[in-house]
Amino acid sequence: MGKTKLGAASRFGARYGSPLKKIVKKIEEIQRKRQKCPQCGRKALKRVSYAIWECKKCGYKMAGGAYTPTTDVGETVKKITKKQVTEG
């Protein structure tokens, strides 16, 4: 059996099709990579469980997205509230 470009998603074998396995591969790469901690700023934030993220350096725990520490909607809300605070 040869090597595939799907990495860990190749565990599904011939099931589900390659487009879906490529999506799974992309999501798993992002969720397993260490992210930047909002508290201390180091790349030590790691996913503990579903939507729970913990910094291995400073011990900061936070709730975030399922696969990323922040979601697109969360970033939008943060920008809107920051804009309202500076205006008012």
C-alpha angles and dihedrals in degrees: 000000000000130000119272133209090233098081112189091003089068086081086085091066115194094346128105099012131262099274091060092043090052089054090050090049092052093048094047093049091054095045095048095046117095111253133205114274114232091210104050101011097232126128094250104106110122133178111254099178139329106333093342116117127185132189110229091204106048100015094238112160124199143166115242141144123324095251104013131039092241131029129217090248091050092052090050092051091048091053093048094049092045090052092049093049093052093046098046 
